[in-house]
């Protein structure tokens, strides 16, 4: 398919999806609680068949879904994207057993996935991961099975909140303190179920497992924690213990499983392994973070969490390949999310400037306004075309995917920030009223310039690829 135009049936499908989003998804999103996983919304995405399409539509199809949903309902777009980001490593690198256990629930919207890469000290510099996977002697009993809950049905206390990442990290450079852990101290899975936001555990705990103790919960820390290195310590042949912290993790701490990246050997990209970690593993706790945008995000604490070779995604010490392969697919679609928001802001601006009376005419009659709107439209269309081109290149297996994906994400997210800001300026104070479309978009549009590789990182990738291509010429 040409990269620069959609087939009529594709355009018609996008229009149908926008209508479905307005009719069936936006009402569910409006009833959701900001900062929490909206499980009814995720389930509806499953019923509509959109989650299943995550694994069958290719990069361009993913971009069309994200752009169409973002235009109507950013909450639905984000819920869909987070399911894909968390579950794609299982789909692409998982064993048949892993895929059979987890992907049907992801597709149906009954299981929530999460992608756990960033750490307090490793945001954009993803190769600097310090979560450790450390080997130990095998225990007398099988600790890879979930420990039984205590008499109150809860597990150890939640993790302390993480600190801010660097200015070019995967999340905004500052954040509000994380919410305090529940007084009973929930794990990620049990906390969500206690609040009515999660389904029952995927597996029942063994009858002979010892009860978990319940230390009292503590208030969020206002000082930087020690940010322990997330490690994977070997626990006998093909067994490890994960120790450390993850931060800025979307859908944490309410997801049902996490794709976790931990250091198993030496420093650098080659020493990282990807693990599939169910939320009910003993020693895994988490806390939510109160962020600018309304989607769920939190931190995770790993206290000797047991994993085995059966939990490895891909190959041991080759987890960085899993992470980058996932990001190369999803970065252009982050651009599509941004394009959808930019188009929504542009259309709102067109409607407002055409109807608003000012200076004896309509706002649209003022040359400064007309030229501003034209600039917004040009940049939005340019970003859309670059996103489509990058996605098509991915589907075709073309060379230079990292460069193309970085260009698409960079241009589209920076463009969306410009367009939304310009739309707010042309609307005036009304755009800043709580509940106004542009007020919502203004909060939503900032984060994509940071997550999945900040704009500065994308520029670095582009430059590196350009110079590498030059040096490879005969």
N, C-alpha and C positions, 0 to 999 in steps of 0.2 A: 504494500500500500504506500502511496506517496506520503512523505512525511509532512507535507504542508497543506493537506486538506483531508477532511473526513469523508468517507463514503456516505451516501444519503441514509443508509440504514443505521450507521453509527450515530449520525446527528439526530436521527429520530429516536434512537434508544436513549441518548443523553436527555432529550426533552422529556421522554417518558419517566426517566429516573428523577428528574427535577420535580415532576408532578407527584410522583410517589413520595418523595421526600417531604414535600409540603403537606401532603394528605396524611401520611402514616408515621413519619419519623419526627417531624418537628413537634407535634403535640407531645410525644413521649419525651423528647429532649426538654421541653419547657417544664415538664413535671419532675425532672431529675434534680438531684441535689448537687450544686457545684462542688467540684473537687472529689466526687465519689464516682465509682463505676456505676453507670446507669444500665443495670442488667436487663430491664425490659427493652431498652433501646437496642442493646446488643442482640437480644433474642429476636427482635423484629427484623434486624438486618439479616439474621439467619433465615427467618421465614420468607423473606423476599428473595432469597438465593444470592444475596450480594456477598456474603462471606465465602460461599463456595466459589464464586468467581475470582476471589483473591488468588486462587491457586490454578486457575485455568485460563485467565484472560490475557496473560502476558503483561509487559510493562505498559504498553499503550492503553490496554483495557483498564489497568489499574489507574492510570492517569485520568482517563475519562470518568471513571467512577468518582475519584476524589475531587476533580474539578466540579462535576455536576452536583455532588452532595454539598461541597463547600459553598456553592452559590446560594443554596437554600437553607442549609442547616449545618453549621460548623461542628456541632456536637456529634451529629451522626457521622460526618466525615472522619472526625478524630477517632471515634469508637471503631470504625471500620479499619482505619489505618493502623491502629495499635494492635488489633487482632492479627493483621497481616505481618507487621514488624515482629511481633513476638513469636508467631507460629511459622513464619517462612523458614527459619533454620531447621525446624523439625521436618517440614515438607521437603526441603531441598537436601538436607544432610542427615536426617534421622534414619534409624533402622526401620525395617518393616514393623517391628513390634512397637516402637515409639510412635510411628505414624498411626498405627491401628488404635492405640490407646487414646491419643490426644486429639487428632485432627477431626474425627467425626463430631466431637463436642464443640470444637472451634467453629466448624462449618455451621453447626446448628445454632450457635450463639449461646450455648449452655455452659461453655468453658471459656474463661477469659485468660488470654496469654499476655506475657510481658517480655520485653527485651532489656536485659540488665547488663549494660556495658559500662556506663559512666561511673566514676568514683569521685569522692571528694578531692582527690589529688590527681585525677586522670580524666579530663573532659575531652577536649579536642585532641590531646596527645594520647590517643587510645592505646598505643603500644606501651605506655607507661603504667599499665594496670599493675596493681599490687595485691589484689585479692589472692590469697595463697591457697593452693591445693596441696596439702602436705601429707606425705605417706606416714602411716603408723602401723603398728602390729595389729593384726585382725583381732577384734574383740571376741569375747566368748559367745555373745549372742549376735543375732543379725540386726544391727542398728540401722540398716538401710530402710527398714520398714517404719512406718509412722509410729511414734510413741503414743500410748494411750493418754487421753486427756485426764486431768485431775477431776476430783469430785465436782468441781464447778464447771467442768467442760472447757477449760482454757489451758494454754500452754505458757511458756516463759514470757517475761515482760517484753514489751516492744523496744525496738532500737531507739537510741538517742538520735535526734535530728542531725543531718549532715550540715556541713558548712558550705559557704559559697564556693563555686568553681572560679577558675581564672576568667579574665575578661573575654577570652576567646574560647571558653569551654562549651560544653554541650548544653548548658542551661544559663539563664540570666546570671550576671555576676553577683547578684545579691538575692536573698530570698527571706521571707518571713520565717520565724521559728516554726518548727514542726509542731503539730498538735500533740498534746500530751497523750501518752499511751493510756488505754482504758485502765480503770482501776484494777481490773482483774488480770490484765496483762495478756493480750491476745497475740497469737501468731497472725500472719497476714490472712490466712484462710479463715480461721475461726473468728477473727475480728469482723470480717465482712458478713459471715453467717449470723453472728450475734446481732448485727444491725439490720438483718433482713436483706442484705445486698448480695448474698452468694448462695449457691446451691449446696447440698450436703457434700461431705468429702468424697473424693473419687474412690477411695478405698477405705475400708474399715480398719481401725487399729487392731493389732494382734491382742488376743485375750491375755497373753502372758506378759505383756509389756509393762514395765514399772510406771507408776503414776508420775506425771510431771510435777515438779515443785513450782510454787508461785511466789516469787519474790515480789515485794510491793512495787507498784509502778512509780516512776519518778517524773517530775516535771521536766519539760524540755530544757535542755542546757542552753545558756546564753553565751557560753565560751566555746571556742573551737575544740571539738573532740580530738583524740589522738589519731583518728582516721587510720585504724589498723590496716595493714596491707591485706587485701583479700587473697588468701593463699589456698592452694589445694594440696594438702599434705597426704602423701601416700599412706594408706591404711591397710597394708598387706598387698598381695598381688592384685593389681587392677582395682584398688580401692583408695579413696582420698577423703580428707576432711577439709571442708571449706571454712576459712576463717578470715574475717575482715568485714568490709562495708561497701555497699553500693549506694549511689545517690542520683537524684534527678531521674528516677525510674518511673515512666508512665505506667499507669494501672497499679502501681505499688501503693499500699501493701495488700490490695484486694484481689490480685490475680490468682488464678488457680495453679498456674505453673509459670516458671521463669526460664528463659534462655540466659544462662549466666556464663560470663567469661572470667576465667581465673588463671592465675599464673601457676603452671605446673613445673617449669624448669627455669632456665636462666632468663635474665632480663631481655627485653626486646620482643618483637612481634612473634618470633618463632617459639617462644615459651608459653604461649597462651592456649588453653583448651576450653572448648565450649561444652557446657553441661546443661541437661534438661533437669531442672530441680522443681519437683512438686511443692506447692506452698505449705503442705502439712509435714514436711521433713522436720524432725526435731532439731532445735537450735536455730531455726530461721524465724526472725521476727522483723517487724517493720513499723514505720510511722508515716503518716501523711504529711505533706508540706502545703502550706497555704500560698499559692502562687497567683500571679496576675491574671492568667487565663484560667477558665473554669474547669479544664479537664483534670482528671485524677493524676497525681504524681506524688512520689514519696521516696523514702530511703529504706534500705534493707540492711539488717545486721546478720552476719553469719557467724555462729558460735560453734565451731567444729561440726558443721552440717555434713552428714555422711553422704557420699556419692560413690558410685561404682562405674565400671566400664560400661554397664548397661545404660548409664545416664549420659555417656559421651555423645556429642553430636559431631559427626565427621571423625577426624583422627586426633589422637592425643598430640598436644603441642602444635596443632594446626588450626586452632580456633580463630586466629586472626583472619584466616581465609574465610571462615564462616561469617564473621562480622562484616568484613569488607564486601563479600559477595551479596549479603543482605542489603547493605547500605547503597551499593551501586544500583540495585533494583529500586530501592525506595527513595533515593534522593531526587530523581526526576519527578516522582509523584508528590514529594513535598512541594516542588515547584508548581505542580498542578493544583494542589490545595491553595497555594498563594494566588494563582491565576483566578481560581474560583472566587476568592475573596475580593480580588481587585475588580473583577467584572461586576460583582454585586455592588461594590462601592461606586463604580463608574455609572451603572444604570440608575442607582439612587440619585447620583449627582445630575444626570441628564434630566430626570423627572423633576427634581427640585429647581434647577436653573431655568427650565422651560416654563414653570408655573409661577415662580416667585417674582412679584412686582418690586421694582427698584429703579429709582432715578428716572421715572416717567416711562418705563418699559419693562421688559422682562430681563432677568439676569443674563440670559443667553445672548441678549443683544449687545452686551458689553464686550468689547474685543478682548480685554484681559481675561474675562471668564471663558469666552469661546476658545481662545488659544490654550488656556489651561486644560479644558476638557479634551481638546484635540491631543495634547501631549499625553494625557492620561490614557487615552485610547490607543495611541501609537505604542506606548510602552507595554501596555497590557497585551496587545496582539503580538508584539515581538517576543515577549516572554512566553506566550502560549506556543508559538511556533518552535521556539527553542526546546521547550518541554516535549512537544510531540516528536521533534527530530531526535532527541536523546532517547526517548522511549522506543521509537522505531528502530534506532541503531541497536539498542539492547535486544529487542526481539529478533533482529536479523543477525545477531552475533558479530556485529561490526567491530573493528579495532577502535581503540581509544575510548572505551566505555567510561573509565574513571574521569577522563577530561570532560566528556560530553555531559555526564551526570552532574559534575561539579558546576559546569557552566549553566546548566538548566536551573539547578537549585539557586545558585548565586543570583542570576538575573531575575528570576521570578520572585524570589522572596524580597529582594531589594526593591523591585518594581511595586510589589503589593504594598510595602511600607509607604512608598511615595504616593501611590494612588489613594490609599485610605486616608493618609494625612491631608492630601490636597482636597479630598471630598469633605473632610471635616471642616477645612478652612472655608470652602464655598458654602457649606450649610450654616456656618456660624454656631452660636451657642447651643442651638437645639440639638446638634449632633452629639453634644456631650452629656445630654440627659441620660440618666440611667435607664436602660431598656431600649434606647434608640439603636437601630441597626448599626450605625456607624460607631457608636460608643462600644458596642459589642465587638465589632471588627477591629477597632483600635486596640482593644486588649488582646485579641486573638492573633493579630498580624505580627506582633513583635517576636514571639518565641521561634517561629520557623527560621529566622535569621541566625539563630543560635544552635538549635538542636540538630542532631544528625550531621554535625560538622558546621561550625560557625562560618560566616561569610569569609573571614580571614583565612580559615583553613581551606575553603574552596578555591580561593585565589592562589594559595600555595600549591594545591594539587594541580591546578591548571598550568601554572608556570613550570612546575616540575615535569609535567607531561610534555609540554612544548619543547623544553630544552632536551629532554630525553629523545624526542622524535628527531630533533635537529642533529643530535650526535649520532643517531643511528643511520643517517643518510650516508650513502657511499661517497 
